[in-house]
Amino acid sequence: DLAGPTSYTGLGMTHQLSKEVALKWMVGNIDGGIDAALGLKQSAGLAYRFDWTLSEYTYLGLSGAHASTGRSFDVIALDGGFSRGDWLLNGHLNFGQLKGGAYNGGDASWTGLSGLLGYKLTPRLQLLARADFIENSKNGGGTYVSNYMGQTYDAAATPGILGAGLGPELDSSGALVDQANPKGANLTRLSLGTNYLLNATTQWKTEIRFDQSSGYNFQDESGAFKKNQTTLGTAVVVSF
């Protein structure tokens, strides 16, 4: 949710290259502008995905999104999974860069790694555990979503995108750890959750997530800076 595009509008095609390999691609607008007031427009570019069916239980995927208008970025991801019986296992590796998106005005760059484990305790109830890590130290930090495009870079001001735990590393007072050469904060997450099948088309999801930043890049209700944050959420998802 921090390292790649989420919506696409354009023209594309799907190709069944072989029994095991499929290709999808689209040319068009990738996401909307980050902030219309700053003149940051939609990005026109190319998005694609390859899927390999390795066996009855395993798959491998390669996807990417590239643009040079509005925002200039490259995001590439490799993912794979294993599903058999009650067990589910998925992995995801993400690389990306965004021109002019880092805190110091340079290019933002990040690497993300995720793993997901699921087990069906009953036919209706699934237990889930997920771990994520985003390495984001270059140029004071910045990712595809949590970036500094269009902003004024003022090292004297309190920086940071505190809702995400990213941005340049802060100390316990909220100041930059390194004023001269700010280093971006890295983010680690652990999520524990459940999926409960209410009926054939409706799932009830719950999750508790523990976020840990390498800097004091979160804030509590009183405004104090801290390194960690806990989030509890629930949702009902209807498929049709």
Backbone as CSV, one residue per row, in Angstrom:
resi,resn,N_x,N_y,N_z,CA_x,CA_y,CA_z,C_x,C_y,C_z
1,ASP,0.808,-1.214,0.000,0.000,0.000,0.000,0.844,1.269,0.000
2,LEU,2.175,1.149,0.091,3.059,2.316,0.086,3.991,2.345,-1.117
3,ALA,4.082,1.242,-1.840,5.176,1.103,-2.802,4.756,0.895,-4.245
4,GLY,3.471,1.105,-4.592,3.089,0.882,-5.971,1.742,1.460,-6.326
5,PRO,1.436,1.553,-7.634,0.147,2.071,-8.103,-1.014,1.166,-7.684
6,THR,-2.210,1.752,-7.678,-3.389,0.986,-7.281,-4.524,1.055,-8.292
7,SER,-4.529,2.039,-9.202,-5.636,2.135,-10.156,-5.122,2.499,-11.543
8,TYR,-5.798,1.959,-12.560,-5.378,2.141,-13.945,-6.600,2.411,-14.823
9,THR,-6.460,3.336,-15.765,-7.509,3.615,-16.738,-6.869,3.684,-18.118
10,GLY,-7.241,2.787,-19.010,-6.607,2.804,-20.320,-7.066,1.651,-21.178
11,LEU,-6.218,1.276,-22.105,-6.508,0.214,-23.056,-5.460,-0.880,-22.928
12,GLY,-5.906,-2.126,-22.865,-4.957,-3.213,-22.717,-5.452,-4.499,-23.334
13,MET,-4.621,-5.536,-23.228,-4.965,-6.846,-23.772,-4.413,-7.942,-22.870
14,THR,-4.969,-9.126,-23.016,-4.434,-10.312,-22.360,-4.019,-11.317,-23.422
15,HIS,-2.949,-12.050,-23.138,-2.423,-13.026,-24.095,-2.115,-14.331,-23.353
16,GLN,-2.616,-15.447,-23.846,-2.253,-16.753,-23.318,-1.073,-17.255,-24.142
17,LEU,0.147,-17.005,-23.654,1.343,-17.322,-24.427,1.595,-18.825,-24.525
18,SER,1.194,-19.547,-23.498,1.277,-21.006,-23.501,0.299,-21.512,-22.452
19,LYS,0.284,-22.813,-22.246,-0.620,-23.374,-21.247,-0.277,-22.874,-19.847
20,GLU,1.004,-22.566,-19.634,1.456,-22.171,-18.303,1.692,-20.674,-18.132
21,VAL,1.810,-19.913,-19.226,2.230,-18.505,-19.140,1.176,-17.588,-19.760
22,ALA,0.809,-16.543,-19.018,-0.142,-15.541,-19.508,0.449,-14.151,-19.326
23,LEU,0.106,-13.245,-20.238,0.569,-11.852,-20.192,-0.630,-10.920,-20.253
24,LYS,-0.619,-9.907,-19.384,-1.607,-8.829,-19.426,-0.848,-7.510,-19.496
25,TRP,-1.336,-6.560,-20.297,-0.693,-5.246,-20.349,-1.744,-4.174,-20.604
26,MET,-1.401,-2.945,-20.198,-2.297,-1.815,-20.378,-1.485,-0.545,-20.562
27,VAL,-1.917,0.318,-21.473,-1.342,1.643,-21.666,-2.416,2.664,-21.321
28,GLY,-2.096,3.637,-20.468,-3.094,4.639,-20.082,-2.651,5.424,-18.872
29,ASN,-3.614,5.931,-18.113,-3.329,6.719,-16.912,-3.139,5.800,-15.715
30,ILE,-2.068,6.033,-14.980,-1.758,5.246,-13.786,-1.965,6.133,-12.570
31,ASP,-2.970,5.830,-11.777,-3.358,6.615,-10.604,-3.707,8.052,-10.979
32,GLY,-4.274,8.780,-10.028,-4.569,10.195,-10.213,-3.421,11.048,-9.713
33,GLY,-3.585,12.354,-9.795,-2.573,13.269,-9.281,-2.486,13.173,-7.772
34,ILE,-1.288,13.367,-7.222,-1.107,13.314,-5.773,-1.784,14.508,-5.119
35,ASP,-1.649,15.668,-5.712,-2.240,16.890,-5.188,-2.464,17.845,-6.351
36,ALA,-3.727,18.037,-6.735,-4.021,18.879,-7.894,-3.556,20.309,-7.685
37,ALA,-3.569,20.788,-6.431,-3.151,22.162,-6.147,-1.680,22.391,-6.482
38,LEU,-0.886,21.323,-6.457,0.532,21.429,-6.767,0.807,21.160,-8.244
39,GLY,-0.244,20.918,-9.005,-0.073,20.675,-10.437,0.469,19.306,-10.761
40,LEU,0.329,18.363,-9.855,0.828,17.008,-10.099,-0.267,16.200,-10.781
41,LYS,-0.082,15.901,-12.060,-1.124,15.305,-12.874,-1.025,13.780,-12.882
42,GLN,-2.007,13.172,-13.531,-1.958,11.731,-13.728,-0.706,11.351,-14.513
43,SER,-0.251,10.127,-14.285,0.912,9.629,-15.006,0.456,8.715,-16.133
44,ALA,0.853,9.035,-17.356,0.574,8.162,-18.497,1.727,7.182,-18.648
45,GLY,1.405,5.894,-18.729,2.482,4.919,-18.803,2.006,3.535,-19.173
46,LEU,2.862,2.564,-18.900,2.644,1.165,-19.241,2.616,0.321,-17.975
47,ALA,1.632,-0.563,-17.873,1.569,-1.532,-16.780,1.413,-2.923,-17.391
48,TYR,2.005,-3.931,-16.757,1.958,-5.288,-17.310,2.109,-6.316,-16.198
49,ARG,1.762,-7.554,-16.532,1.945,-8.658,-15.603,2.077,-9.976,-16.357
50,PHE,3.092,-10.762,-15.995,3.264,-12.133,-16.463,2.868,-13.075,-15.322
51,ASP,2.172,-14.157,-15.641,1.830,-15.192,-14.665,2.260,-16.550,-15.179
52,TRP,3.008,-17.269,-14.341,3.446,-18.624,-14.664,2.763,-19.606,-13.720
53,THR,2.094,-20.618,-14.262,1.550,-21.701,-13.447,2.593,-22.804,-13.401
54,LEU,3.261,-22.930,-12.270,4.365,-23.898,-12.153,3.862,-25.304,-11.904
55,SER,2.764,-25.415,-11.149,2.180,-26.718,-10.868,0.745,-26.485,-10.415
56,GLU,0.095,-27.557,-10.013,-1.278,-27.454,-9.532,-1.369,-26.575,-8.298
57,TYR,-0.260,-26.449,-7.564,-0.299,-25.760,-6.277,0.502,-24.465,-6.240
58,THR,1.356,-24.211,-7.217,2.260,-23.067,-7.135,2.184,-22.184,-8.379
59,TYR,2.471,-20.892,-8.170,2.498,-19.933,-9.285,3.614,-18.928,-9.036
60,LEU,3.981,-18.221,-10.094,4.986,-17.169,-10.035,4.490,-16.016,-10.902
61,GLY,4.706,-14.775,-10.463,4.248,-13.615,-11.211,5.294,-12.522,-11.269
62,LEU,5.336,-11.803,-12.383,6.206,-10.641,-12.551,5.347,-9.494,-13.060
63,SER,5.379,-8.352,-12.370,4.564,-7.211,-12.782,5.393,-5.938,-12.736
64,GLY,4.936,-4.931,-13.483,5.656,-3.669,-13.505,4.760,-2.529,-13.928
65,ALA,5.165,-1.310,-13.573,4.488,-0.083,-13.992,5.562,0.969,-14.230
66,HIS,5.485,1.632,-15.378,6.502,2.600,-15.775,5.827,3.824,-16.379
67,ALA,6.279,5.007,-15.985,5.707,6.245,-16.518,6.784,7.320,-16.553
68,SER,6.613,8.284,-17.454,7.573,9.390,-17.555,6.884,10.740,-17.690
69,THR,5.532,10.770,-17.685,4.802,12.033,-17.728,4.009,12.191,-16.437
70,GLY,3.831,13.434,-15.976,3.182,13.668,-14.696,4.135,13.345,-13.567
71,ARG,4.355,12.086,-13.349,5.380,11.575,-12.441,6.209,10.568,-13.212
72,SER,7.512,10.543,-12.974,8.396,9.594,-13.631,8.787,8.524,-12.619
73,PHE,8.372,7.281,-12.876,8.654,6.217,-11.911,8.782,4.879,-12.613
74,ASP,9.399,3.948,-11.910,9.509,2.551,-12.332,9.272,1.685,-11.107
75,VAL,8.330,0.776,-11.196,8.030,-0.158,-10.111,7.985,-1.562,-10.704
76,ILE,8.750,-2.476,-10.134,8.782,-3.867,-10.588,8.586,-4.777,-9.380
77,ALA,7.753,-5.795,-9.524,7.470,-6.699,-8.417,7.509,-8.149,-8.888
78,LEU,8.024,-8.998,-8.034,8.046,-10.441,-8.258,7.292,-11.091,-7.107
79,ASP,6.322,-11.938,-7.441,5.561,-12.593,-6.379,5.303,-14.043,-6.742
80,GLY,5.032,-14.829,-5.725,4.762,-16.243,-5.939,3.949,-16.794,-4.791
81,GLY,3.367,-17.964,-4.999,2.536,-18.537,-3.960,2.399,-20.040,-4.052
82,PHE,2.000,-20.619,-2.927,1.750,-22.060,-2.806,0.444,-22.221,-2.046
83,SER,-0.477,-22.994,-2.579,-1.763,-23.219,-1.928,-2.136,-24.684,-2.076
84,ARG,-2.303,-25.359,-0.934,-2.681,-26.775,-0.976,-3.419,-27.128,0.310
85,GLY,-4.580,-27.686,0.165,-5.368,-28.038,1.336,-5.731,-26.799,2.136
86,ASP,-5.435,-26.822,3.415,-5.766,-25.706,4.305,-4.682,-24.639,4.352
87,TRP,-3.532,-24.875,3.684,-2.388,-23.975,3.805,-2.275,-23.031,2.618
88,LEU,-1.853,-21.803,2.902,-1.601,-20.786,1.888,-0.292,-20.090,2.227
89,LEU,0.581,-19.934,1.228,1.865,-19.256,1.431,2.140,-18.356,0.230
90,ASN,2.409,-17.070,0.485,2.702,-16.116,-0.581,3.936,-15.293,-0.226
91,GLY,4.694,-14.901,-1.255,5.843,-14.021,-1.074,5.832,-12.925,-2.118
92,HIS,6.424,-11.775,-1.803,6.387,-10.612,-2.702,7.666,-9.804,-2.516
93,LEU,8.318,-9.465,-3.638,9.523,-8.642,-3.638,9.293,-7.466,-4.575
94,ASN,9.555,-6.247,-4.101,9.214,-5.038,-4.844,10.417,-4.103,-4.917
95,PHE,10.674,-3.578,-6.116,11.713,-2.571,-6.311,11.082,-1.354,-6.985
96,GLY,11.500,-0.155,-6.592,10.929,1.013,-7.240,11.753,2.260,-7.075
97,GLN,11.518,3.218,-7.980,12.136,4.536,-7.882,11.162,5.578,-8.433
98,LEU,11.197,6.767,-7.834,10.334,7.878,-8.227,11.197,9.127,-8.355
99,LYS,11.259,9.687,-9.555,12.112,10.851,-9.803,11.625,12.062,-9.007
100,GLY,12.545,12.663,-8.256,12.224,13.857,-7.481,11.301,13.606,-6.310
101,GLY,11.177,12.366,-5.850,10.232,12.059,-4.787,10.819,11.911,-3.406
102,ALA,12.147,12.076,-3.250,12.781,11.905,-1.950,12.773,13.205,-1.153
103,TYR,13.057,13.085,0.142,13.005,14.238,1.038,13.996,15.325,0.640
104,ASN,15.204,14.944,0.204,16.219,15.948,-0.124,16.081,16.482,-1.550
105,GLY,15.011,16.133,-2.236,14.796,16.604,-3.594,15.326,15.669,-4.659
106,GLY,16.061,14.644,-4.243,16.580,13.660,-5.187,15.531,12.607,-5.520
107,ASP,15.992,11.531,-6.136,15.079,10.456,-6.518,14.819,9.528,-5.336
108,ALA,13.552,9.208,-5.113,13.190,8.232,-4.093,13.490,6.832,-4.609
109,SER,13.908,5.953,-3.708,14.231,4.580,-4.074,13.888,3.672,-2.900
110,TRP,13.300,2.510,-3.178,12.900,1.623,-2.102,12.927,0.173,-2.568
111,THR,13.019,-0.722,-1.573,12.901,-2.160,-1.792,11.978,-2.713,-0.727
112,GLY,10.982,-3.494,-1.135,10.034,-4.057,-0.184,9.989,-5.570,-0.273
113,LEU,9.821,-6.210,0.876,9.749,-7.664,0.966,8.574,-8.032,1.866
114,SER,7.711,-8.941,1.393,6.537,-9.352,2.171,6.369,-10.860,2.120
115,GLY,5.819,-11.400,3.203,5.472,-12.813,3.263,4.130,-12.992,3.947
116,LEU,3.298,-13.894,3.423,1.967,-14.134,3.972,1.768,-15.628,4.194
117,LEU,1.252,-15.977,5.376,0.974,-17.368,5.724,-0.489,-17.470,6.157
118,GLY,-1.208,-18.428,5.589,-2.607,-18.615,5.953,-2.913,-20.074,6.245
119,TYR,-3.844,-20.282,7.187,-4.267,-21.640,7.532,-5.761,-21.634,7.833
120,LYS,-6.510,-22.539,7.194,-7.941,-22.631,7.431,-8.208,-23.528,8.637
121,LEU,-8.598,-22.868,9.729,-8.889,-23.601,10.955,-10.160,-24.424,10.795
122,THR,-11.114,-23.845,10.078,-12.346,-24.538,9.684,-12.617,-24.145,8.237
123,PRO,-13.575,-24.805,7.560,-13.874,-24.386,6.187,-14.276,-22.915,6.064
124,ARG,-14.785,-22.313,7.143,-15.208,-20.910,7.104,-14.167,-19.949,7.667
125,LEU,-13.338,-20.394,8.596,-12.434,-19.500,9.327,-10.984,-19.724,8.909
126,GLN,-10.332,-18.654,8.422,-8.935,-18.696,8.019,-8.114,-17.769,8.913
127,LEU,-6.982,-18.269,9.414,-6.042,-17.470,10.198,-4.925,-16.987,9.282
128,LEU,-4.484,-15.732,9.453,-3.494,-15.135,8.573,-2.403,-14.439,9.369
129,ALA,-1.181,-14.509,8.858,-0.047,-13.764,9.424,0.769,-13.213,8.272
130,ARG,1.147,-11.937,8.369,1.896,-11.302,7.293,3.012,-10.457,7.884
131,ALA,4.182,-10.500,7.240,5.335,-9.683,7.641,5.791,-8.862,6.439
132,ASP,6.109,-7.578,6.667,6.546,-6.669,5.602,7.772,-5.895,6.059
133,PHE,8.656,-5.604,5.102,9.806,-4.743,5.375,10.040,-3.845,4.173
134,ILE,10.190,-2.530,4.416,10.503,-1.571,3.361,11.817,-0.890,3.694
135,GLU,12.814,-1.085,2.838,14.100,-0.397,2.968,13.987,0.902,2.175
136,ASN,14.230,2.060,2.858,13.917,3.346,2.250,14.897,4.433,2.700
137,SER,16.173,4.089,2.807,17.150,5.011,3.398,17.678,6.072,2.428
138,LYS,17.588,5.842,1.120,18.243,6.726,0.151,17.617,8.128,0.125
139,ASN,18.455,9.153,0.096,18.053,10.552,-0.104,17.033,11.057,0.915
140,GLY,17.072,10.510,2.117,16.155,10.976,3.146,14.790,10.332,3.119
141,GLY,14.593,9.343,2.266,13.341,8.597,2.255,12.322,9.121,1.278
142,GLY,11.387,8.258,0.941,10.324,8.559,0.001,9.969,7.317,-0.793
143,THR,8.680,7.031,-0.931,8.222,5.899,-1.730,7.193,6.394,-2.747
144,TYR,6.619,5.479,-3.490,5.633,5.843,-4.505,4.471,6.628,-3.885
145,VAL,3.981,6.184,-2.734,2.844,6.838,-2.084,3.305,7.903,-1.091
146,SER,4.227,7.553,-0.203,4.703,8.499,0.820,5.938,9.217,0.302
147,ASN,5.707,10.289,-0.477,6.828,10.989,-1.108,6.709,12.493,-0.876
148,TYR,7.685,13.235,-1.399,7.782,14.673,-1.161,7.692,15.476,-2.449
149,MET,7.009,14.938,-3.449,6.898,15.653,-4.718,6.106,16.950,-4.538
150,GLY,6.631,18.040,-5.091,5.935,19.311,-5.059,6.053,20.060,-3.751
151,GLN,6.786,19.510,-2.766,6.919,20.165,-1.471,8.220,20.940,-1.394
152,THR,8.281,21.858,-0.433,9.503,22.606,-0.175,10.358,21.814,0.794
153,TYR,11.605,21.601,0.448,12.505,20.803,1.276,13.185,21.714,2.285
154,ASP,12.750,21.660,3.527,13.244,22.536,4.585,13.736,21.669,5.728
155,ALA,15.053,21.511,5.816,15.634,20.642,6.832,15.421,21.181,8.238
156,ALA,15.118,22.452,8.369,14.902,23.033,9.694,13.498,22.742,10.218
157,ALA,12.583,22.448,9.297,11.210,22.152,9.702,11.086,20.679,10.079
158,THR,10.075,20.385,10.885,9.836,18.996,11.254,9.322,18.240,10.042
159,PRO,10.084,17.268,9.509,9.665,16.545,8.308,8.990,15.241,8.671
160,GLY,8.708,14.434,7.653,8.227,13.088,7.901,6.773,12.913,7.542
161,ILE,6.456,11.772,7.017,5.074,11.421,6.727,4.669,10.477,7.839
162,LEU,4.221,11.069,8.958,4.153,10.341,10.215,3.075,9.263,10.231
163,GLY,2.070,9.369,9.395,1.055,8.332,9.382,1.579,7.010,8.869
164,ALA,2.629,7.052,8.046,3.179,5.830,7.458,4.437,5.348,8.166
165,GLY,5.052,6.180,9.001,6.292,5.794,9.672,7.510,5.905,8.790
166,LEU,7.375,6.567,7.624,8.481,6.711,6.690,9.012,8.145,6.724
167,GLY,9.651,8.587,5.629,10.290,9.897,5.618,11.670,9.814,6.237
168,PRO,12.364,10.960,6.431,13.698,10.933,7.038,13.630,10.506,8.500
169,GLU,14.659,9.826,8.968,14.682,9.369,10.354,14.650,10.553,11.305
170,LEU,13.750,10.477,12.306,13.618,11.511,13.321,14.084,10.974,14.664
171,ASP,14.534,11.890,15.542,14.841,11.497,16.915,13.594,11.680,17.777
172,SER,13.725,11.448,19.087,12.557,11.457,19.963,11.928,12.837,20.112
173,SER,12.628,13.886,19.695,12.074,15.239,19.756,11.387,15.630,18.447
174,GLY,11.486,14.792,17.423,10.896,15.088,16.131,11.831,15.800,15.178
175,ALA,13.104,15.937,15.557,14.088,16.593,14.697,14.817,15.546,13.860
176,LEU,15.441,15.997,12.771,16.209,15.096,11.927,17.378,14.497,12.699
177,VAL,17.593,13.199,12.538,18.746,12.548,13.160,20.031,13.099,12.567
178,ASP,20.053,13.291,11.252,21.223,13.844,10.565,20.759,15.028,9.732
179,GLN,21.043,16.245,10.205,20.587,17.452,9.509,21.268,17.613,8.156
180,ALA,22.564,17.313,8.084,23.320,17.554,6.854,22.993,16.532,5.772
181,ASN,22.908,15.270,6.171,22.640,14.199,5.203,21.546,13.281,5.753
182,PRO,20.298,13.716,5.674,19.209,12.917,6.253,19.113,11.539,5.620
183,LYS,18.886,10.563,6.475,18.727,9.178,6.053,17.269,8.780,6.207
184,GLY,16.724,8.084,5.238,15.323,7.676,5.297,15.087,6.568,6.307
185,ALA,13.900,6.580,6.900,13.515,5.551,7.859,13.081,4.281,7.136
186,ASN,13.422,3.141,7.701,12.952,1.852,7.212,11.753,1.410,8.039
187,LEU,10.875,0.624,7.453,9.623,0.252,8.114,9.454,-1.262,8.143
188,THR,9.102,-1.800,9.320,8.808,-3.218,9.508,7.381,-3.358,10.020
189,ARG,6.652,-4.327,9.468,5.265,-4.541,9.886,5.007,-6.018,10.154
190,LEU,4.169,-6.278,11.148,3.646,-7.618,11.397,2.134,-7.503,11.545
191,SER,1.405,-8.270,10.745,-0.055,-8.236,10.781,-0.590,-9.624,11.091
192,LEU,-1.562,-9.693,11.996,-2.250,-10.929,12.338,-3.737,-10.717,12.092
193,GLY,-4.383,-11.663,11.406,-5.779,-11.426,11.066,-6.551,-12.702,10.835
194,THR,-7.845,-12.522,10.565,-8.739,-13.633,10.274,-9.635,-13.269,9.092
195,ASN,-10.028,-14.283,8.341,-11.085,-14.182,7.335,-12.180,-15.165,7.726
196,TYR,-13.405,-14.654,7.863,-14.519,-15.541,8.198,-15.561,-15.455,7.092
197,LEU,-15.912,-16.595,6.500,-16.857,-16.653,5.397,-18.280,-16.669,5.949
198,LEU,-18.962,-15.499,5.827,-20.340,-15.394,6.312,-21.299,-16.157,5.409
199,ASN,-21.084,-16.034,4.084,-21.841,-16.812,3.106,-20.980,-16.933,1.853
200,ALA,-21.535,-17.416,0.772,-20.737,-17.705,-0.424,-20.084,-16.463,-1.018
201,THR,-20.615,-15.275,-0.764,-20.090,-14.048,-1.379,-19.602,-13.007,-0.379
202,THR,-19.676,-13.270,0.911,-19.364,-12.257,1.925,-18.345,-12.770,2.932
203,GLN,-17.269,-11.984,3.121,-16.238,-12.299,4.111,-16.158,-11.196,5.156
204,TRP,-15.967,-11.599,6.397,-15.709,-10.658,7.491,-14.234,-10.766,7.850
205,LYS,-13.513,-9.656,7.720,-12.072,-9.643,7.959,-11.740,-8.835,9.214
206,THR,-10.791,-9.318,10.000,-10.254,-8.569,11.136,-8.727,-8.598,11.062
207,GLU,-8.090,-7.555,11.589,-6.625,-7.488,11.548,-6.094,-6.608,12.656
208,ILE,-4.994,-7.018,13.236,-4.218,-6.167,14.120,-2.813,-6.071,13.525
209,ARG,-2.290,-4.835,13.390,-1.007,-4.621,12.730,-0.069,-3.867,13.653
210,PHE,1.166,-4.356,13.712,2.208,-3.730,14.517,3.252,-3.138,13.571
211,ASP,3.422,-1.811,13.583,4.384,-1.115,12.735,5.575,-0.674,13.571
212,GLN,6.783,-0.862,13.034,8.008,-0.448,13.709,8.881,0.310,12.720
213,SER,9.198,1.582,13.030,10.055,2.395,12.183,11.457,2.454,12.778
214,SER,12.466,2.629,11.930,13.834,2.755,12.429,14.078,4.128,13.059
215,GLY,13.189,5.081,12.839,13.253,6.389,13.491,12.002,6.620,14.313
216,TYR,11.948,7.756,15.001,10.748,8.127,15.769,9.755,8.782,14.804
217,ASN,9.240,8.016,13.892,8.461,8.549,12.778,6.965,8.317,12.890
218,PHE,6.495,7.998,14.090,5.074,7.962,14.392,4.789,8.971,15.503
219,GLN,3.529,9.367,15.643,3.117,10.230,16.737,1.906,9.633,17.434
220,ASP,1.831,9.800,18.768,0.654,9.353,19.499,-0.358,10.496,19.609
221,GLU,-1.432,10.271,20.357,-2.507,11.252,20.446,-2.052,12.563,21.081
222,SER,-1.043,12.498,21.931,-0.548,13.706,22.601,0.460,14.473,21.758
223,GLY,0.870,13.912,20.608,1.851,14.563,19.749,3.277,14.105,19.986
224,ALA,3.483,13.184,20.953,4.832,12.675,21.232,5.284,11.757,20.100
225,PHE,6.571,11.815,19.787,7.123,10.997,18.709,7.492,9.611,19.240
226,LYS,7.234,8.593,18.442,7.499,7.219,18.860,7.916,6.384,17.656
227,LYS,8.489,5.207,17.913,8.995,4.346,16.847,7.985,3.304,16.384
228,ASN,6.901,3.112,17.130,5.978,2.039,16.769,4.539,2.508,16.816
229,GLN,3.684,1.722,16.171,2.261,2.033,16.126,1.480,0.739,15.973
230,THR,0.343,0.640,16.657,-0.522,-0.531,16.567,-1.872,-0.106,16.001
231,THR,-2.357,-0.861,15.014,-3.609,-0.528,14.348,-4.523,-1.747,14.347
232,LEU,-5.787,-1.543,14.708,-6.784,-2.600,14.704,-7.867,-2.241,13.694
233,GLY,-8.212,-3.179,12.810,-9.206,-2.883,11.790,-10.107,-4.069,11.500
234,THR,-11.261,-3.772,10.932,-12.193,-4.816,10.517,-12.940,-4.343,9.284
235,ALA,-13.397,-5.277,8.462,-14.086,-4.932,7.220,-14.959,-6.098,6.783
236,VAL,-16.001,-5.767,6.038,-16.842,-6.773,5.393,-16.648,-6.624,3.888
237,VAL,-16.278,-7.711,3.212,-15.991,-7.689,1.781,-17.031,-8.545,1.055
238,VAL,-17.706,-7.919,0.085,-18.728,-8.617,-0.702,-18.216,-8.784,-2.131
239,SER,-18.234,-10.001,-2.630,-17.802,-10.304,-4.003,-19.012,-10.635,-4.858
240,PHE,-19.013,-10.102,-6.089,-20.147,-10.393,-6.983,-19.671,-10.306,-8.435
